[in-house]
């Protein structure tokens, strides 16, 4: 639904573009579930239908929890040339006609709360790409932000305003908080902050978590990315052939595994990533994963080594000097301590030397679900819609790929798809048998039998399925198997005086 106040701002934004023809920058912010994504979609469509110009629209999506053209946990810059009428799960990776991905970064979480600085750095890099690549094309920019508007979230919004210097800021709530609107107004200064009513919440049948799950399912069940023939595979993900990636040796397909946020012990890396969703990040330059301290240490280590990772250069006095070359081979050398090996041989980027990630020298190409880890063959089994050719081209170009784990939602939907499908198939078979019998008595008998079979055979054939543990009868989990939840009020005595 589009309230009259929305239509007025949409019309005004389109007329301003028609009148001046200059590239406007519109930043849309507001509380959660206020209609930011819906208004952003309406605004980009209205700007695209302005008759006086046919230039595309730039869309900077900074909402990792509910992105429009990418899977959750990702910030992205897209170029739009066609109208968008579908919900996000109809284009979960943006590879549809009229949508072009310019650049993307993964924060491996649905909220930047664990690392606000990294989120801000990624946003700055994407905006710099807009300035250098799309602004010369006179493309208006629409910025969709996250629904975190208090505390650190407000600081991030103010920082974004100072970076992008929007021509207008639209706040999707007329109920404040007042201090938030005033802070945004102080940051933008030259232009007013326009407040609009939030979208009616009674017409929202699904929560944000439901929408993210739909986005994940659509992403992993789609056909090959970058295909004009959009299609989805309805089979359980466990039945799909995984992409096998060797994780060690000379022909290793990945440089290593990195964790954003909490760093697990080296013995827990396998259990942490198995059955989880990870981001595939391309390392354009090895400087992307080294802190300044780590870079200096690696420089000294390379200078002390044989010299095969060094090159000749000129210093400021035009004298020949030997400088280190930061290569994938230098990272893998055990003596440099940049990559640790888990007991299974999985390369683990050393958190003592690696930084979170530098988006200037890296970018995300999508997500993968770790289906399993074949320790004997030293291979990761990944489920991903990213084509093999895309990954091979990246490796052939000399760039490295790392898997980034963070705080993305656990894919519970993927764990149970095969069980749900088996249950549905059994019920369908039962209905077919009932129909063939043709009498009420036989239908009742067959129905009772089907119910009994359903309970007896529900786990049959799934004992070796990934991620699934079948508990028979009254069997329970071992002591310590449950996740401990720490109370927030630890330390309070509950007494006064």
C-alpha positions as CSV (number, residue, x, y, z in Angstrom):
1,X,0.0,0.0,0.0
2,X,1.2,3.5,-0.8
3,X,-0.2,6.2,1.5
4,X,-1.0,9.7,0.0
5,X,2.1,11.1,1.7
6,X,4.3,8.6,0.0
7,X,2.8,9.4,-3.4
8,X,3.5,13.1,-2.9
9,X,7.2,12.5,-2.1
10,X,7.5,10.1,-5.0
11,X,6.0,12.6,-7.4
12,X,8.2,15.4,-6.1
13,X,11.4,13.3,-6.4
14,X,10.5,12.4,-10.0
15,X,9.8,16.0,-11.0
16,X,13.0,17.2,-9.4
17,X,15.0,14.7,-11.5
18,X,13.0,15.8,-14.6
19,X,13.6,19.5,-13.9
20,X,17.3,19.5,-13.1
21,X,18.5,16.3,-14.7
22,X,21.2,16.0,-12.1
23,X,22.1,13.0,-10.1
24,X,20.2,13.1,-6.8
25,X,21.2,11.1,-3.7
26,X,18.2,10.0,-1.6
27,X,18.8,8.2,1.7
28,X,15.9,6.3,3.2
29,X,16.0,5.4,6.9
30,X,13.7,4.6,9.7
31,X,12.8,2.0,12.3
32,X,12.4,-1.7,11.6
33,X,9.3,-2.8,9.5
34,X,8.5,0.9,8.7
35,X,8.5,0.4,4.9
36,X,12.0,1.4,3.9
37,X,12.4,-1.4,1.4
38,X,8.9,-0.9,-0.1
39,X,9.4,2.8,-0.5
40,X,12.9,2.3,-2.0
41,X,11.3,0.0,-4.6
42,X,8.6,2.5,-5.4
43,X,11.1,5.3,-5.6
44,X,13.4,3.5,-8.0
45,X,10.5,2.5,-10.2
46,X,9.2,6.1,-10.3
47,X,12.7,7.5,-11.2
48,X,13.0,4.9,-13.9
49,X,9.7,6.0,-15.5
50,X,10.6,9.7,-15.7
51,X,10.0,10.4,-19.4
52,X,12.7,13.0,-19.9
53,X,15.6,10.7,-19.3
54,X,16.3,7.0,-19.8
55,X,19.4,6.7,-17.7
56,X,19.5,3.8,-15.1
57,X,19.3,4.2,-11.3
58,X,22.0,3.3,-8.8
59,X,20.7,1.4,-5.8
60,X,23.0,1.1,-2.7
61,X,21.5,-1.5,-0.3
62,X,22.9,-1.2,3.2
63,X,20.4,-3.4,5.0
64,X,22.0,-6.8,5.6
65,X,18.9,-8.2,7.3
66,X,16.5,-7.6,4.4
67,X,18.4,-6.9,1.2
68,X,16.6,-6.4,-2.1
69,X,18.9,-7.9,-4.7
70,X,21.2,-10.1,-2.6
71,X,21.2,-12.8,0.1
72,X,21.1,-11.8,3.7
73,X,24.3,-10.5,5.3
74,X,25.4,-8.7,2.2
75,X,25.8,-5.0,1.3
76,X,25.6,-4.3,-2.4
77,X,25.6,-1.6,-5.2
78,X,23.4,-2.4,-8.2
79,X,22.6,-0.6,-11.4
80,X,18.9,-0.8,-12.3
81,X,17.6,-0.2,-15.8
82,X,14.2,-2.0,-15.6
83,X,11.2,-1.7,-13.2
84,X,11.2,-4.0,-10.2
85,X,7.8,-5.6,-9.4
86,X,8.9,-8.7,-7.6
87,X,9.6,-9.3,-3.9
88,X,13.2,-9.9,-2.9
89,X,12.9,-13.7,-2.9
90,X,12.1,-13.6,-6.7
91,X,15.6,-12.2,-7.4
92,X,17.7,-13.4,-4.4
93,X,21.1,-12.7,-6.2
94,X,20.1,-9.8,-8.5
95,X,20.9,-11.8,-11.6
96,X,17.8,-10.8,-13.6
97,X,17.4,-8.8,-16.6
98,X,17.7,-5.0,-16.0
99,X,19.8,-5.5,-12.8
100,X,23.6,-5.4,-12.8
101,X,25.7,-6.0,-9.7
102,X,28.5,-3.5,-9.5
103,X,30.1,-4.6,-6.2
104,X,29.2,-6.4,-3.0
105,X,30.6,-7.0,0.5
106,X,29.5,-9.6,3.0
107,X,29.5,-8.7,6.8
108,X,28.5,-12.4,7.4
109,X,25.8,-11.2,9.8
110,X,22.3,-9.8,9.6
111,X,23.3,-6.9,11.8
112,X,26.5,-4.8,12.1
113,X,26.3,-4.7,15.9
114,X,29.3,-7.0,16.3
115,X,31.6,-4.9,14.1
116,X,30.1,-1.5,13.2
117,X,33.5,-0.2,11.9
118,X,33.7,-3.0,9.3
119,X,30.1,-2.2,8.2
120,X,30.9,1.5,7.8
121,X,34.1,0.7,5.9
122,X,32.2,-1.5,3.5
123,X,29.6,1.2,2.9
124,X,32.3,3.7,2.2
125,X,33.9,1.5,-0.4
126,X,30.6,0.9,-2.2
127,X,29.8,4.6,-2.2
128,X,33.3,5.3,-3.6
129,X,32.5,2.9,-6.5
130,X,29.3,4.8,-7.1
131,X,31.2,8.1,-7.3
132,X,33.9,6.7,-9.6
133,X,31.8,4.3,-11.8
134,X,28.2,5.4,-11.9
135,X,28.1,9.2,-11.0
136,X,29.9,10.0,-14.4
137,X,26.8,8.4,-16.0
138,X,24.6,10.8,-14.1
139,X,22.8,8.0,-12.3
140,X,20.6,9.0,-9.4
141,X,21.4,7.1,-6.2
142,X,18.9,5.6,-3.8
143,X,20.3,4.4,-0.5
144,X,18.4,1.9,1.6
145,X,19.6,1.6,5.2
146,X,19.1,-0.8,8.1
147,X,16.4,-0.4,10.8
148,X,18.8,0.2,13.7
149,X,18.2,3.9,14.6
150,X,19.3,4.1,18.3
151,X,22.8,4.2,19.9
152,X,25.5,2.9,17.6
153,X,22.9,2.5,14.8
154,X,22.2,6.3,14.8
155,X,26.0,6.9,14.7
156,X,26.2,4.7,11.6
157,X,23.4,6.6,9.9
158,X,25.1,10.0,10.7
159,X,28.4,8.6,9.4
160,X,26.6,7.6,6.2
161,X,25.1,11.0,5.8
162,X,28.6,12.6,6.1
163,X,29.9,10.2,3.5
164,X,27.2,10.3,0.9
165,X,26.0,13.9,1.5
166,X,22.5,13.1,0.3
167,X,20.3,15.7,-1.4
168,X,17.4,14.5,0.7
169,X,16.9,12.2,3.7
170,X,13.5,10.4,4.1
171,X,12.7,9.1,7.6
172,X,9.9,6.5,7.5
173,X,8.1,7.4,10.7
174,X,6.2,10.4,12.0
175,X,6.5,9.2,15.6
176,X,10.2,9.8,16.1
177,X,12.0,9.3,18.3
178,X,12.4,13.1,18.1
179,X,16.1,13.0,19.1
180,X,16.8,10.7,16.1
181,X,15.2,13.0,13.6
182,X,17.0,16.0,15.1
183,X,20.4,14.3,15.0
184,X,19.8,13.4,11.3
185,X,18.8,17.0,10.6
186,X,22.0,18.3,12.3
187,X,24.1,15.9,10.1
188,X,22.5,16.8,6.8
189,X,22.2,20.6,7.6
190,X,21.5,22.0,4.1
191,X,18.4,19.9,3.4
192,X,15.3,19.0,5.5
193,X,14.7,15.5,6.8
194,X,11.3,14.5,5.3
195,X,9.2,12.3,7.6
196,X,6.7,9.9,6.2
197,X,4.2,7.6,7.9
198,X,5.2,4.0,8.3
199,X,3.6,1.2,6.3
200,X,0.5,-0.3,7.9
201,X,1.8,-3.2,10.0
202,X,-1.5,-5.1,10.0
203,X,-0.8,-6.1,6.4
204,X,2.5,-7.8,7.2
205,X,1.8,-11.6,7.4
206,X,5.4,-12.6,7.9
207,X,8.2,-11.5,10.2
208,X,11.7,-10.4,9.2
209,X,13.0,-13.9,10.1
210,X,10.4,-15.5,7.8
211,X,11.4,-13.3,4.9
212,X,15.1,-14.0,5.4
213,X,14.4,-17.8,5.4
214,X,12.4,-17.3,2.1
215,X,15.4,-15.4,0.7
216,X,17.9,-18.1,1.8
217,X,15.7,-20.9,0.3
218,X,15.2,-19.1,-2.9
219,X,18.9,-18.4,-3.2
220,X,20.1,-22.0,-2.6
221,X,17.3,-23.6,-4.7
222,X,17.8,-21.4,-7.8
223,X,19.4,-22.6,-10.9
224,X,22.8,-21.3,-12.0
225,X,23.4,-17.7,-11.3
226,X,23.7,-15.1,-14.1
227,X,21.2,-17.1,-16.2
228,X,18.4,-15.4,-18.1
229,X,16.2,-18.4,-17.6
230,X,15.2,-18.0,-14.0
231,X,14.2,-21.3,-12.4
232,X,14.2,-23.1,-9.0
233,X,14.9,-26.7,-8.1
234,X,12.3,-28.1,-5.7
235,X,14.4,-31.0,-4.5
236,X,15.9,-31.0,-1.0
237,X,19.3,-29.4,-0.9
238,X,20.8,-32.6,0.5
239,X,19.9,-34.3,-2.8
240,X,21.8,-31.7,-4.9
241,X,25.3,-32.5,-6.1
242,X,27.8,-30.3,-4.0
243,X,30.8,-28.5,-5.3
244,X,33.9,-30.2,-4.0
245,X,36.7,-27.9,-3.1
246,X,40.1,-29.2,-2.1
247,X,41.2,-27.2,0.9
248,X,44.9,-28.1,1.2
249,X,47.9,-28.8,-1.1
250,X,49.1,-27.1,-4.2
251,X,45.7,-27.3,-6.0
252,X,43.8,-25.9,-3.0
253,X,40.6,-24.1,-4.1
254,X,40.5,-21.7,-1.1
255,X,43.2,-19.8,0.8
256,X,41.5,-20.4,4.1
257,X,38.6,-19.9,6.4
258,X,38.1,-16.6,8.3
259,X,35.8,-15.7,11.1
260,X,34.2,-12.3,11.6
261,X,33.2,-11.7,15.3
262,X,34.1,-14.5,17.8
263,X,37.1,-16.6,16.9
264,X,36.7,-20.3,17.6
265,X,39.6,-22.4,18.8
266,X,41.5,-24.2,16.1
267,X,40.0,-27.5,17.3
268,X,36.5,-26.2,16.8
269,X,36.8,-24.8,13.3
270,X,35.4,-27.9,11.6
271,X,32.3,-28.2,13.9
272,X,31.7,-24.4,13.6
273,X,31.5,-24.3,9.8
274,X,30.0,-27.7,9.1
275,X,26.3,-27.3,8.2
276,X,26.6,-23.5,8.3
277,X,26.3,-20.7,5.7
278,X,29.5,-19.0,4.7
279,X,30.3,-16.1,2.4
280,X,32.7,-16.6,-0.6
281,X,35.0,-13.6,-0.6
282,X,37.5,-12.8,-3.4
283,X,40.8,-11.5,-2.2
284,X,42.0,-9.0,-4.9
285,X,45.2,-8.2,-3.0
286,X,46.7,-10.0,-0.1
287,X,46.8,-6.7,1.8
288,X,43.0,-7.3,2.4
289,X,43.6,-9.8,5.2
290,X,46.6,-8.4,7.0
291,X,46.7,-5.9,9.8
292,X,49.5,-3.3,9.7
293,X,51.3,-5.3,12.4
294,X,50.9,-8.5,10.5
295,X,52.1,-6.9,7.3
296,X,55.3,-5.7,9.0
297,X,55.9,-9.1,10.5
298,X,55.4,-10.8,7.1
299,X,57.7,-8.3,5.5
300,X,60.5,-9.2,7.9
301,X,59.9,-12.9,7.5
302,X,60.0,-12.7,3.7
303,X,63.2,-10.7,3.8
304,X,64.8,-13.4,5.9
305,X,63.7,-16.1,3.5
306,X,65.2,-17.2,0.1
307,X,64.0,-14.1,-1.8
308,X,61.8,-15.8,-4.3
309,X,58.8,-13.7,-3.0
310,X,60.7,-10.4,-3.4
311,X,61.2,-8.0,-6.3
312,X,63.5,-5.2,-7.2
313,X,62.3,-1.6,-6.9
314,X,63.6,2.0,-6.6
315,X,63.4,4.0,-3.4
316,X,63.0,7.7,-3.1
317,X,66.8,8.2,-3.7
318,X,66.6,6.2,-7.0
319,X,68.5,3.4,-5.4
320,X,67.7,-0.3,-6.1
321,X,66.1,-2.0,-3.1
322,X,64.6,-5.4,-2.5
323,X,60.9,-5.4,-1.5
324,X,58.7,-8.3,-0.4
325,X,56.0,-9.6,-2.7
326,X,52.8,-10.6,-0.8
327,X,51.7,-13.7,-2.6
328,X,49.4,-16.6,-1.8
329,X,52.5,-18.9,-1.5
330,X,54.0,-16.6,1.2
331,X,50.8,-16.8,3.2
332,X,50.7,-20.6,3.1
333,X,54.3,-21.0,4.4
334,X,54.1,-22.5,7.9
335,X,57.0,-20.4,9.2
336,X,55.0,-17.2,8.5
337,X,52.2,-18.2,10.9
338,X,49.6,-16.5,8.7
339,X,47.6,-19.7,8.2
340,X,47.1,-22.3,10.8
341,X,46.0,-25.9,10.1
342,X,43.3,-27.5,12.1
343,X,43.6,-31.2,13.1
344,X,41.7,-32.0,9.8
345,X,44.1,-29.9,7.8
346,X,41.6,-27.0,7.2
347,X,43.5,-23.7,6.6
348,X,42.5,-21.2,9.3
349,X,43.5,-17.6,8.9
350,X,45.4,-16.8,12.0
351,X,43.3,-14.3,14.0
352,X,46.4,-13.0,15.7
353,X,47.8,-11.6,12.4
354,X,44.8,-11.2,10.1
355,X,42.4,-8.3,10.2
356,X,38.7,-8.5,9.8
357,X,38.9,-7.7,6.0
358,X,39.7,-4.7,4.0
359,X,36.9,-4.1,1.5
360,X,39.2,-2.0,-0.7
361,X,41.0,-5.2,-1.8
362,X,38.2,-7.7,-1.5
363,X,34.6,-8.3,-2.6
364,X,31.9,-10.9,-2.1
365,X,30.5,-13.2,-4.8
366,X,27.8,-14.9,-2.8
367,X,27.0,-17.6,-0.2
368,X,27.7,-21.3,0.2
369,X,26.2,-23.9,2.5
370,X,28.8,-26.3,3.9
371,X,27.2,-29.7,3.2
372,X,30.0,-31.7,4.7
373,X,33.8,-32.0,5.2
374,X,35.6,-35.0,3.7
375,X,38.6,-35.2,5.9
376,X,40.1,-38.3,4.2
377,X,40.1,-36.7,0.8
378,X,40.6,-33.2,2.3
379,X,37.7,-31.6,0.5
380,X,34.9,-29.3,1.4
381,X,31.5,-30.0,0.0
382,X,29.7,-26.7,-0.8
383,X,26.2,-26.1,-2.0
384,X,26.1,-22.8,-3.9
385,X,24.4,-21.4,-7.0
386,X,27.7,-19.8,-8.0
387,X,28.8,-21.4,-11.2
388,X,32.0,-23.5,-11.4
389,X,33.2,-21.3,-14.3
390,X,33.0,-18.2,-12.1
391,X,35.1,-19.7,-9.4
392,X,37.6,-21.1,-11.9
393,X,37.9,-17.8,-13.6
394,X,38.7,-16.1,-10.3
395,X,41.4,-18.7,-9.5
396,X,42.8,-18.5,-13.0
397,X,43.2,-14.7,-12.7
398,X,45.5,-15.2,-9.7
399,X,43.1,-14.1,-7.0
400,X,42.4,-16.1,-3.9
401,X,39.0,-17.1,-2.4
402,X,38.4,-17.4,1.3
403,X,35.3,-18.6,3.2
404,X,34.0,-16.1,5.7
405,X,31.9,-17.3,8.7
406,X,30.0,-15.1,11.0
407,X,26.6,-14.7,12.5
408,X,24.3,-15.6,9.6
409,X,21.1,-17.5,10.5
410,X,21.4,-21.2,11.0
411,X,19.8,-22.9,7.9
412,X,17.3,-25.0,9.9
413,X,15.1,-25.2,6.8
414,X,17.9,-27.1,5.0
415,X,18.3,-29.6,7.8
416,X,14.7,-30.8,7.6
417,X,13.8,-30.5,3.9
418,X,14.4,-34.2,3.1
419,X,12.3,-35.3,6.1
420,X,9.4,-32.9,5.1
421,X,9.6,-34.2,1.5
422,X,9.5,-37.8,2.6
423,X,6.5,-37.1,4.9
424,X,4.7,-35.4,2.0
425,X,5.4,-38.2,-0.4
426,X,4.1,-40.8,2.1
427,X,0.9,-38.8,2.6
428,X,0.5,-38.5,-1.2
429,X,0.9,-42.2,-1.6
430,X,-1.6,-42.8,1.1
431,X,-4.2,-40.6,-0.6
432,X,-3.6,-42.4,-3.9
433,X,-4.1,-45.8,-2.3
434,X,-7.3,-44.6,-0.7
435,X,-8.6,-43.3,-4.0
436,X,-7.9,-46.6,-5.7
437,X,-9.8,-48.7,-3.0
438,X,-13.0,-46.8,-3.5
439,X,-14.8,-47.8,-0.3
440,X,-14.9,-46.0,3.1
441,X,-13.8,-49.1,4.9
442,X,-10.7,-49.6,2.9
443,X,-9.9,-45.9,3.1
444,X,-10.1,-46.1,6.9
445,X,-7.9,-49.2,7.0
446,X,-5.3,-47.8,4.6
447,X,-5.3,-44.5,6.4
448,X,-4.6,-46.2,9.7
449,X,-1.8,-48.3,8.1
450,X,-0.3,-45.1,6.6
451,X,-0.3,-43.4,9.9
452,X,1.5,-46.3,11.5
453,X,4.1,-46.5,8.7
454,X,4.7,-42.8,9.0
455,X,5.7,-43.1,12.6
456,X,7.8,-46.3,12.1
457,X,9.7,-45.3,9.0
458,X,10.0,-41.5,9.4
459,X,13.7,-41.7,10.0
460,X,14.5,-44.6,7.7
461,X,17.1,-43.8,5.1
462,X,18.2,-40.5,6.9
463,X,20.6,-41.9,9.5
464,X,23.5,-40.9,7.3
465,X,22.0,-37.6,6.0
466,X,24.1,-34.5,6.8
467,X,23.4,-32.5,9.9
468,X,20.5,-34.8,11.1
469,X,20.6,-37.0,14.2
470,X,17.7,-39.5,14.6
471,X,16.8,-40.2,18.3
472,X,14.8,-43.5,18.6
473,X,12.3,-44.1,21.4
474,X,13.1,-42.3,24.6
475,X,16.7,-41.8,23.7
476,X,17.9,-38.3,24.8
477,X,21.0,-36.2,24.1
478,X,24.2,-36.6,26.2
479,X,24.9,-34.4,29.1
480,X,26.3,-31.0,27.9
481,X,24.8,-31.3,24.4
482,X,22.4,-28.4,24.9
483,X,23.4,-24.8,24.2
484,X,24.0,-22.8,27.3
485,X,22.2,-19.4,27.4
486,X,23.8,-16.8,29.6
487,X,21.5,-14.6,31.6
488,X,21.9,-10.9,31.0
489,X,21.5,-10.0,34.7
490,X,24.5,-12.0,36.0
491,X,26.0,-10.2,38.9
492,X,22.8,-8.8,40.3
493,X,22.1,-10.0,43.8
494,X,18.3,-9.2,43.6
495,X,18.5,-7.4,47.0
496,X,18.9,-3.8,47.9
497,X,20.9,-2.2,50.6
